[in-house]
Amino acid sequence: YVCEGEAPMSGVEIALIASLAATAVSTVGALQAGAAQESAAKRSAAISERNAQIADQDRIQAIRTADIAAADKRREHVRQLAAIRASYGSSGIEMAGTPLDVLSDATQEFALDERRISYEGQVRGREGAAQVANLKDQASQSLMAGKNARTASYFSAGSSLLSGASSSYTSYKAAGG
């Protein structure tokens, strides 16, 4: 297309315009790629943060569940000891010597059972805390990667812009411009 009274564009001018347009597209593409990577990293970080919250809730629930199970076991043991005592009493067995040793051993075993249950809850709690920390680290790393991608896109866009401008200028000068 040529306006009335204007000379048609030369091949050099067309090449220069095409080169500048390619430079603009490359520059915008680099910026958009960086923004997309940053956005994906932010989504990943948000997912990791949410997973950390869920893991923390699971950790707390594991500890509470173990505490409840230990308390339930304690009540069961109290009933069992009471049944043993009642059995001894109804049989006329004196609470001394072997019967007393049996009760003592049972009491110790019952207490050990309760501690095991509590300990399992504490272990699950520590495992959950480690998982929470790992997920939070993952979220931080994702955010950092997103920021780095955005920064890298600025450098890439700047490089494309300078390279395209230099190439266009060199072509223009070589064509006698």
C-alpha positions, 0 to 999 in steps of 0.5 A: 500500500502506497499513499498518493505522492509517496514513493513505495518502500524499499526492500531495506525499509521493509526488512528494517520494519520486519526486524523491529517487529520481530524484536518487539515480539521477542521482547514481549514474548520473553516478558510474558514467559517470565510472568507465566513462570512467576504465576505458575510458581505462585500457584505452586507455592499456594498449593504447598502452603495449603498442604502445609496447613492440612499436614499441620491439622493432621499432625494435631489430630494424630496427637489428639487421637493418640491422647484419646486412645491412651485415655481409653486404654487407661479406663479399660485397664482400671476396669480390668484391675478392678475385675482382678481385685473383685475376682480375688476378693470373691475367691477369698484370695488374700491380697499379698504375695503372688496375687499382689505381684500379679496386680503389680505386673498387670499395672506396670504392663498397662502403664507401658501400653498407655505410654506406647500409645502416647509415644506413637502419637508423639512420633506421628506429631513429629513426622507431621511437623517435619512434613509441614516444614518441608511443605513450607520450604517448598512454598518458599522455593517456588516463590523464589523460583518465580521471582527469579524467572521474572527477573530472568525474563527482564534480562532476556527481553532486554537482550532481545531488544538490544540484539534486535536493534543492533541487527536492524541498525547494522542491516540499515547501515549495510544497505546504505542507510 
